Amino acid sequence: MRGSRVAVLTGAGVSTDSGIPDYRGEGAPVRTPMTFQTFLASESARKRYWAGSHLGWRHFGTAEPNAGHFALAALEQGGVVSGVVTQNVDGLHRRAGSTHVVELHGASDRVVCLSCGQVFARQAIADRLEQLNPHVDLEVAIRPNPDGDVDVDDPDAIVIPACTVCGGLLKPDVVFFGEFVPTPVFRQAASLVQGADVLLVAGSSLVVNSGVRLLEIARRRRVPIIVINRGITKGDSRATVKLDAGATETLTAMAEALVA
């Protein structure tokens, strides 16, 4: 990595030390997440999703970047890392100070209207959700399930905000199951990998196809690939170096070794 331009691809394992669970790691519960098709087709599903997502946002909102996030920001500032492509939607790379971040699957701190494209701050929508539901104690009415979905006592009683510009459906600006990564976003990520001398993958099991496609770009260019992850990943056979280790301590050690 010394003297090279390093592109970084991060997954959920980078954020576990910030208290955000890894839903694909060893021992993680099997999930049946909301699909984009279900979200569009069912108002009841949208109400259940927004109610559960509201609690999730509260948790995301209190999460803080960990030492691994700060290490990547330091590596960028030190001229080692040319940019970070992240599969995470928590926004912690940006908050840690990384400036060249491609959020492959979107960001949970933004909400977008599916009709007119207007973008809102997530906190503003969270405030509106609470204002529209003064009669519902969301902490009591919603119970998380082990599969990541939620039970809501009376989903139809929950009022969800609409777009204040056109009245359209609002959706967190994240890629749902059943959605594709927007082409311009993937192009940004691919460009970063194509311009790098090394690809560093941290905290990702590389189950999601978009991450595998970026790994394949690096493999075809015959640049070294470093994989840091606890447990097996789909990129292990293509890695030049595989470190079965935690992302936080490894990234911190890299920053200490490579940045004066």
VOVOMAR-24936 format. One record per residue (C-alpha): residue number from 1; residue in one letter; x, y, z. Coordinates in pm, 1 decimal. Each point is the difference from the previous one (the first is absolute). Example, Ala and Ser with C-alpha at 12.3 -4.5 7.8 and 13.67 -1.06 7.14 Angstrom:
<atoms>
atom k: 1 | r: a | u: 1230.0 | v: -450.0 | w: 780.0
atom k: 2 | r: s | u: 137.0 | v: 344.0 | w: -66.0
</atoms>
This chain:
<atoms>
atom k: 1 | r: m | u: 0.0 | v: 0.0 | w: 0.0
atom k: 2 | r: r | u: 292.3 | v: 236.4 | w: 58.7
atom k: 3 | r: g | u: 35.8 | v: 241.7 | w: -289.8
atom k: 4 | r: s | u: -317.0 | v: -134.9 | w: -166.3
atom k: 5 | r: r | u: -346.3 | v: 134.6 | w: -65.9
atom k: 6 | r: v | u: -229.1 | v: -220.1 | w: 207.2
atom k: 7 | r: a | u: -372.5 | v: -29.9 | w: -68.4
atom k: 8 | r: v | u: -199.1 | v: -131.3 | w: 295.3
atom k: 9 | r: l | u: -323.0 | v: -199.8 | w: 1.1
atom k: 10 | r: t | u: -167.9 | v: -25.2 | w: 340.4
atom k: 11 | r: g | u: -285.8 | v: -207.0 | w: 135.3
atom k: 12 | r: a | u: -193.6 | v: -40.1 | w: 322.3
atom k: 13 | r: g | u: 300.9 | v: -134.9 | w: 190.0
atom k: 14 | r: v | u: 151.3 | v: 349.4 | w: 3.3
atom k: 15 | r: s | u: -297.4 | v: 133.9 | w: 196.5
atom k: 16 | r: t | u: -56.5 | v: -279.4 | w: 253.0
atom k: 17 | r: d | u: 227.5 | v: 175.0 | w: 251.4
atom k: 18 | r: s | u: -233.3 | v: 299.9 | w: -28.1
atom k: 19 | r: g | u: -283.2 | v: -219.3 | w: 128.5
atom k: 20 | r: i | u: -160.0 | v: -65.1 | w: -339.3
atom k: 21 | r: p | u: -56.3 | v: -375.5 | w: -44.7
atom k: 22 | r: d | u: 134.5 | v: -203.6 | w: -289.4
atom k: 23 | r: y | u: -300.5 | v: -187.1 | w: -137.9
atom k: 24 | r: r | u: 213.7 | v: -230.7 | w: -213.9
atom k: 25 | r: g | u: 277.0 | v: -96.1 | w: 237.7
atom k: 26 | r: e | u: 37.4 | v: -329.2 | w: 179.6
atom k: 27 | r: g | u: -286.9 | v: -52.5 | w: 244.2
atom k: 28 | r: a | u: -215.9 | v: 276.9 | w: -147.6
atom k: 29 | r: p | u: -374.1 | v: -79.7 | w: -18.7
atom k: 30 | r: v | u: -157.9 | v: -84.0 | w: -332.9
atom k: 31 | r: r | u: -193.0 | v: 302.1 | w: -126.3
atom k: 32 | r: t | u: -288.8 | v: 51.7 | w: -236.7
atom k: 33 | r: p | u: 50.2 | v: 370.1 | w: -75.9
atom k: 34 | r: m | u: -250.3 | v: 223.6 | w: -170.2
atom k: 35 | r: t | u: 26.1 | v: -16.3 | w: -377.6
atom k: 36 | r: f | u: -50.6 | v: 300.1 | w: -225.0
atom k: 37 | r: q | u: -287.8 | v: -177.5 | w: -174.0
atom k: 38 | r: t | u: -185.3 | v: -58.6 | w: 329.1
atom k: 39 | r: f | u: 65.6 | v: 357.7 | w: 111.7
atom k: 40 | r: l | u: -160.3 | v: 134.3 | w: -318.5
atom k: 41 | r: a | u: -292.3 | v: -241.6 | w: -7.5
atom k: 42 | r: s | u: -127.5 | v: 8.1 | w: 358.4
atom k: 43 | r: e | u: -94.4 | v: 301.9 | w: 209.9
atom k: 44 | r: s | u: -11.2 | v: -224.7 | w: 306.6
atom k: 45 | r: a | u: 354.6 | v: -115.2 | w: -72.2
atom k: 46 | r: r | u: 113.6 | v: 361.8 | w: -39.7
atom k: 47 | r: k | u: -154.5 | v: 91.7 | w: 334.1
atom k: 48 | r: r | u: 164.8 | v: -297.9 | w: 170.0
atom k: 49 | r: y | u: 331.5 | v: 83.5 | w: -165.5
atom k: 50 | r: w | u: -4.9 | v: 368.1 | w: 93.5
atom k: 51 | r: a | u: -94.1 | v: -82.2 | w: 359.7
atom k: 52 | r: g | u: 284.4 | v: -249.1 | w: 39.5
atom k: 53 | r: s | u: 241.8 | v: 213.8 | w: -199.0
atom k: 54 | r: h | u: -75.5 | v: 288.8 | w: 232.9
atom k: 55 | r: l | u: 137.5 | v: -197.1 | w: 294.5
atom k: 56 | r: g | u: 297.5 | v: -108.8 | w: -208.0
atom k: 57 | r: w | u: 72.2 | v: 361.4 | w: -93.3
atom k: 58 | r: r | u: 5.3 | v: 98.0 | w: 366.3
atom k: 59 | r: h | u: 269.3 | v: -263.1 | w: 51.2
atom k: 60 | r: f | u: 196.2 | v: 107.3 | w: -308.8
atom k: 61 | r: g | u: -24.8 | v: 361.1 | w: 109.9
atom k: 62 | r: t | u: 180.5 | v: -73.0 | w: 327.6
atom k: 63 | r: a | u: 276.4 | v: -214.7 | w: -156.9
atom k: 64 | r: e | u: 343.1 | v: 161.8 | w: -16.7
atom k: 65 | r: p | u: 292.8 | v: -73.1 | w: -232.5
atom k: 66 | r: n | u: 250.3 | v: -244.0 | w: 148.5
atom k: 67 | r: a | u: 379.6 | v: -15.1 | w: -23.9
atom k: 68 | r: g | u: -21.3 | v: -188.7 | w: -330.4
atom k: 69 | r: h | u: -197.6 | v: 281.7 | w: -162.3
atom k: 70 | r: f | u: 247.5 | v: 257.4 | w: 130.8
atom k: 71 | r: a | u: 292.2 | v: -212.1 | w: -121.6
atom k: 72 | r: l | u: -137.6 | v: 0.0 | w: -355.3
atom k: 73 | r: a | u: -47.8 | v: 377.2 | w: 15.3
atom k: 74 | r: a | u: 361.3 | v: 35.1 | w: 116.6
atom k: 75 | r: l | u: 119.9 | v: -226.6 | w: -282.5
atom k: 76 | r: e | u: -185.3 | v: 220.6 | w: -248.3
atom k: 77 | r: q | u: 143.7 | v: 318.3 | w: 148.6
atom k: 78 | r: g | u: 344.8 | v: -161.8 | w: -8.8
atom k: 79 | r: g | u: -28.1 | v: -67.3 | w: -372.4
atom k: 80 | r: v | u: -20.3 | v: -379.5 | w: 27.0
atom k: 81 | r: v | u: -372.7 | v: -53.7 | w: -56.4
atom k: 82 | r: s | u: -145.9 | v: 156.5 | w: -314.1
atom k: 83 | r: g | u: -359.9 | v: -60.2 | w: 109.2
atom k: 84 | r: v | u: -244.3 | v: -227.3 | w: 179.6
atom k: 85 | r: v | u: -284.9 | v: -193.6 | w: -156.2
atom k: 86 | r: t | u: -233.2 | v: -113.9 | w: 275.3
atom k: 87 | r: q | u: -287.7 | v: -245.7 | w: 2.9
atom k: 88 | r: n | u: -113.1 | v: 152.9 | w: 330.5
atom k: 89 | r: v | u: -277.5 | v: 257.9 | w: 23.6
atom k: 90 | r: d | u: 93.0 | v: 140.7 | w: 341.7
atom k: 91 | r: g | u: 195.1 | v: 304.5 | w: -122.4
atom k: 92 | r: l | u: 280.4 | v: -63.7 | w: 249.6
atom k: 93 | r: h | u: 281.6 | v: 32.4 | w: -254.0
atom k: 94 | r: r | u: -112.6 | v: 353.7 | w: -80.4
atom k: 95 | r: r | u: -34.1 | v: 87.1 | w: 367.2
atom k: 96 | r: a | u: 350.6 | v: -132.8 | w: 69.5
atom k: 97 | r: g | u: 147.8 | v: 239.5 | w: -255.1
atom k: 98 | r: s | u: 36.6 | v: -206.1 | w: -318.2
atom k: 99 | r: t | u: -70.2 | v: 236.7 | w: -289.9
atom k: 100 | r: h | u: -4.2 | v: -231.3 | w: -302.5
atom k: 101 | r: v | u: -276.4 | v: -245.0 | w: 92.8
atom k: 102 | r: v | u: -221.7 | v: -188.1 | w: -243.3
atom k: 103 | r: e | u: -307.2 | v: -128.7 | w: 187.5
atom k: 104 | r: l | u: -82.6 | v: -298.3 | w: -216.9
atom k: 105 | r: h | u: -331.0 | v: -77.3 | w: 170.3
atom k: 106 | r: g | u: -102.1 | v: 353.6 | w: 91.1
atom k: 107 | r: a | u: -17.9 | v: 169.1 | w: 338.6
atom k: 108 | r: s | u: -257.0 | v: -32.8 | w: 275.9
atom k: 109 | r: d | u: 27.3 | v: 368.1 | w: 94.5
atom k: 110 | r: r | u: -176.3 | v: 100.0 | w: -322.9
atom k: 111 | r: v | u: -358.6 | v: -58.0 | w: -119.3
atom k: 112 | r: v | u: -105.7 | v: 26.2 | w: -363.1
atom k: 113 | r: c | u: -338.4 | v: 46.5 | w: -167.2
atom k: 114 | r: l | u: -62.7 | v: -277.0 | w: -254.0
atom k: 115 | r: s | u: -215.4 | v: 232.9 | w: -212.4
atom k: 116 | r: c | u: 187.1 | v: 329.6 | w: -28.6
atom k: 117 | r: g | u: 345.4 | v: -92.1 | w: 130.8
atom k: 118 | r: q | u: 1.6 | v: 261.9 | w: 277.0
atom k: 119 | r: v | u: 251.7 | v: -88.9 | w: 274.0
atom k: 120 | r: f | u: -66.8 | v: 62.9 | w: 370.1
atom k: 121 | r: a | u: 212.0 | v: -28.6 | w: 314.0
atom k: 122 | r: r | u: -94.0 | v: -317.6 | w: 183.7
atom k: 123 | r: q | u: -30.6 | v: 180.2 | w: 332.5
atom k: 124 | r: a | u: -264.0 | v: 232.3 | w: -147.1
atom k: 125 | r: i | u: -207.0 | v: -299.3 | w: -111.9
atom k: 126 | r: a | u: 48.4 | v: -169.6 | w: 338.6
atom k: 127 | r: d | u: -132.6 | v: 313.5 | w: 170.3
atom k: 128 | r: r | u: -303.0 | v: 5.7 | w: -232.8
atom k: 129 | r: l | u: -69.9 | v: -369.0 | w: 68.4
atom k: 130 | r: e | u: -14.9 | v: 69.3 | w: 371.8
atom k: 131 | r: q | u: -218.2 | v: 309.2 | w: -53.3
atom k: 132 | r: l | u: -243.6 | v: -199.5 | w: -215.8
atom k: 133 | r: n | u: -27.4 | v: -277.9 | w: 259.5
atom k: 134 | r: p | u: -39.7 | v: 167.6 | w: 340.5
atom k: 135 | r: h | u: -244.4 | v: -273.7 | w: 100.0
atom k: 136 | r: v | u: 247.0 | v: -284.0 | w: -62.7
atom k: 137 | r: d | u: 282.1 | v: -86.4 | w: 239.1
atom k: 138 | r: l | u: 235.6 | v: -134.3 | w: -263.3
atom k: 139 | r: e | u: 234.6 | v: -148.5 | w: 259.0
atom k: 140 | r: v | u: -285.6 | v: -215.3 | w: 135.5
atom k: 141 | r: a | u: -201.0 | v: -66.2 | w: -317.7
atom k: 142 | r: i | u: 294.3 | v: -140.7 | w: -193.0
atom k: 143 | r: r | u: 186.2 | v: -321.5 | w: 85.6
atom k: 144 | r: p | u: 307.0 | v: -111.5 | w: -196.5
atom k: 145 | r: n | u: 7.1 | v: -358.7 | w: -121.5
atom k: 146 | r: p | u: 316.7 | v: -213.6 | w: -26.5
atom k: 147 | r: d | u: -24.5 | v: 14.0 | w: -380.5
atom k: 148 | r: g | u: 38.1 | v: 376.8 | w: -1.4
atom k: 149 | r: d | u: -365.1 | v: 73.1 | w: -78.5
atom k: 150 | r: v | u: -233.0 | v: 147.9 | w: 259.8
atom k: 151 | r: d | u: -339.7 | v: -65.4 | w: 150.6
atom k: 152 | r: v | u: -224.4 | v: 303.2 | w: 24.7
atom k: 153 | r: d | u: -309.9 | v: -20.0 | w: 217.9
atom k: 154 | r: d | u: -216.0 | v: 193.7 | w: -246.2
atom k: 155 | r: p | u: 185.1 | v: 91.2 | w: -321.3
atom k: 156 | r: d | u: -305.1 | v: 169.8 | w: -149.5
atom k: 157 | r: a | u: -7.4 | v: 245.7 | w: 290.2
atom k: 158 | r: i | u: 341.9 | v: 135.3 | w: -94.2
atom k: 159 | r: v | u: 5.0 | v: 302.4 | w: -231.1
atom k: 160 | r: i | u: 308.4 | v: 27.8 | w: -220.5
atom k: 161 | r: p | u: 123.2 | v: 331.6 | w: -142.7
atom k: 162 | r: a | u: -42.9 | v: 83.6 | w: -367.8
atom k: 163 | r: c | u: 218.4 | v: 222.8 | w: -214.1
atom k: 164 | r: t | u: -68.8 | v: 365.0 | w: 85.0
atom k: 165 | r: v | u: 77.4 | v: 98.2 | w: -361.1
atom k: 166 | r: c | u: -223.2 | v: -235.2 | w: -200.0
atom k: 167 | r: g | u: -172.6 | v: -231.2 | w: 249.5
atom k: 168 | r: g | u: 190.6 | v: -303.7 | w: -131.1
atom k: 169 | r: l | u: 134.8 | v: -305.1 | w: 181.6
atom k: 170 | r: l | u: 305.4 | v: 53.0 | w: 215.6
atom k: 171 | r: k | u: 273.0 | v: -259.8 | w: 39.0
atom k: 172 | r: p | u: 332.2 | v: 5.7 | w: 184.9
atom k: 173 | r: d | u: 273.0 | v: 64.7 | w: -255.6
atom k: 174 | r: v | u: 136.7 | v: -353.2 | w: 28.6
atom k: 175 | r: v | u: 1.7 | v: -289.3 | w: -245.6
atom k: 176 | r: f | u: -263.2 | v: -255.8 | w: 99.6
atom k: 177 | r: f | u: 12.7 | v: -367.3 | w: -84.9
atom k: 178 | r: g | u: -138.5 | v: -27.1 | w: -351.8
atom k: 179 | r: e | u: 149.7 | v: 336.0 | w: -102.0
atom k: 180 | r: f | u: 311.7 | v: 58.6 | w: -206.9
atom k: 181 | r: v | u: 286.5 | v: 225.7 | w: 101.7
atom k: 182 | r: p | u: -52.5 | v: 318.5 | w: -206.6
atom k: 183 | r: t | u: 222.5 | v: -8.3 | w: -309.1
atom k: 184 | r: p | u: 172.4 | v: 336.9 | w: 68.9
atom k: 185 | r: v | u: 88.4 | v: -114.9 | w: 352.4
atom k: 186 | r: f | u: 147.3 | v: -328.1 | w: -119.8
atom k: 187 | r: r | u: 198.5 | v: 186.1 | w: -265.5
atom k: 188 | r: q | u: 155.7 | v: 219.0 | w: 270.8
atom k: 189 | r: a | u: 93.6 | v: -310.0 | w: 199.3
atom k: 190 | r: a | u: 138.5 | v: -180.6 | w: -305.3
atom k: 191 | r: s | u: 203.1 | v: 306.3 | w: -98.2
atom k: 192 | r: l | u: 158.9 | v: 9.8 | w: 344.4
atom k: 193 | r: v | u: 102.1 | v: -367.7 | w: -23.2
atom k: 194 | r: q | u: 122.2 | v: 40.5 | w: -358.9
atom k: 195 | r: g | u: 229.4 | v: 283.1 | w: 103.6
atom k: 196 | r: a | u: 151.3 | v: -181.0 | w: 298.9
atom k: 197 | r: d | u: 323.1 | v: -196.1 | w: 40.0
atom k: 198 | r: v | u: -141.2 | v: -210.2 | w: 285.4
atom k: 199 | r: l | u: -353.0 | v: -101.0 | w: 107.4
atom k: 200 | r: l | u: -54.1 | v: -35.2 | w: 373.9
atom k: 201 | r: v | u: -322.0 | v: -172.8 | w: 108.7
atom k: 202 | r: a | u: -86.9 | v: 45.5 | w: 367.6
atom k: 203 | r: g | u: -284.6 | v: -153.7 | w: 197.5
atom k: 204 | r: s | u: -193.5 | v: -144.0 | w: -293.2
atom k: 205 | r: s | u: -89.5 | v: -362.9 | w: -69.1
atom k: 206 | r: l | u: -52.3 | v: 104.2 | w: -365.2
atom k: 207 | r: v | u: -339.3 | v: -166.4 | w: -21.0
atom k: 208 | r: v | u: -159.5 | v: 295.5 | w: -181.6
atom k: 209 | r: n | u: 53.1 | v: -2.9 | w: -376.0
atom k: 210 | r: s | u: 104.9 | v: 365.0 | w: -26.6
atom k: 211 | r: g | u: 300.2 | v: -62.9 | w: 225.3
atom k: 212 | r: v | u: 98.8 | v: -310.1 | w: -196.6
atom k: 213 | r: r | u: -12.4 | v: 200.2 | w: -325.4
atom k: 214 | r: l | u: 245.9 | v: 252.2 | w: 142.2
atom k: 215 | r: l | u: 226.5 | v: -280.6 | w: 118.5
atom k: 216 | r: e | u: -7.8 | v: -146.2 | w: -350.3
atom k: 217 | r: i | u: 106.1 | v: 333.6 | w: -150.7
atom k: 218 | r: a | u: 310.9 | v: -8.8 | w: 220.6
atom k: 219 | r: r | u: 69.5 | v: -365.4 | w: -78.8
atom k: 220 | r: r | u: -18.2 | v: 59.4 | w: -374.6
atom k: 221 | r: r | u: 240.0 | v: 291.5 | w: 33.3
atom k: 222 | r: r | u: 233.2 | v: -232.3 | w: 195.8
atom k: 223 | r: v | u: 41.2 | v: 240.2 | w: 287.5
atom k: 224 | r: p | u: 61.5 | v: -136.6 | w: 350.9
atom k: 225 | r: i | u: -316.0 | v: -68.9 | w: 201.5
atom k: 226 | r: i | u: 9.4 | v: 6.0 | w: 381.1
atom k: 227 | r: v | u: -298.1 | v: -142.4 | w: 189.8
atom k: 228 | r: i | u: -48.4 | v: 66.6 | w: 372.9
atom k: 229 | r: n | u: -294.7 | v: -184.5 | w: 151.0
atom k: 230 | r: r | u: -81.9 | v: -231.6 | w: 284.3
atom k: 231 | r: g | u: -104.2 | v: -323.0 | w: -171.1
atom k: 232 | r: i | u: -27.2 | v: -115.7 | w: -358.8
atom k: 233 | r: t | u: -83.6 | v: 238.2 | w: -284.1
atom k: 234 | r: k | u: -84.3 | v: -57.3 | w: -363.8
atom k: 235 | r: g | u: 316.9 | v: 185.4 | w: -92.7
atom k: 236 | r: d | u: 245.4 | v: -219.6 | w: 189.8
atom k: 237 | r: s | u: 106.7 | v: -200.4 | w: -306.0
atom k: 238 | r: r | u: 73.2 | v: 322.5 | w: -190.9
atom k: 239 | r: a | u: 182.9 | v: 177.6 | w: 282.9
atom k: 240 | r: t | u: 373.9 | v: 60.6 | w: -11.5
atom k: 241 | r: v | u: -10.1 | v: 24.5 | w: 379.9
atom k: 242 | r: k | u: -283.3 | v: -116.9 | w: 229.0
atom k: 243 | r: l | u: 7.2 | v: 114.7 | w: 362.0
atom k: 244 | r: d | u: -247.8 | v: -179.6 | w: 225.6
atom k: 245 | r: a | u: -16.3 | v: 287.7 | w: 244.6
atom k: 246 | r: g | u: -213.7 | v: 284.3 | w: 125.4
atom k: 247 | r: a | u: -28.2 | v: 307.2 | w: -219.7
atom k: 248 | r: t | u: 45.2 | v: 261.0 | w: 273.9
atom k: 249 | r: e | u: 332.0 | v: -120.1 | w: 139.8
atom k: 250 | r: t | u: 143.0 | v: -87.3 | w: -342.1
atom k: 251 | r: l | u: -88.9 | v: 332.5 | w: -162.4
atom k: 252 | r: t | u: 135.3 | v: 184.3 | w: 304.0
atom k: 253 | r: a | u: 331.1 | v: -188.4 | w: -26.0
atom k: 254 | r: m | u: 17.2 | v: 77.1 | w: -373.6
atom k: 255 | r: a | u: -50.7 | v: 370.7 | w: 62.6
atom k: 256 | r: e | u: 266.6 | v: 2.5 | w: 271.7
atom k: 257 | r: a | u: 246.1 | v: -175.5 | w: -233.8
atom k: 258 | r: l | u: -69.1 | v: 200.1 | w: -315.9
atom k: 259 | r: v | u: -82.7 | v: 354.0 | w: 117.6
atom k: 260 | r: a | u: 264.4 | v: 207.0 | w: 174.8
</atoms>
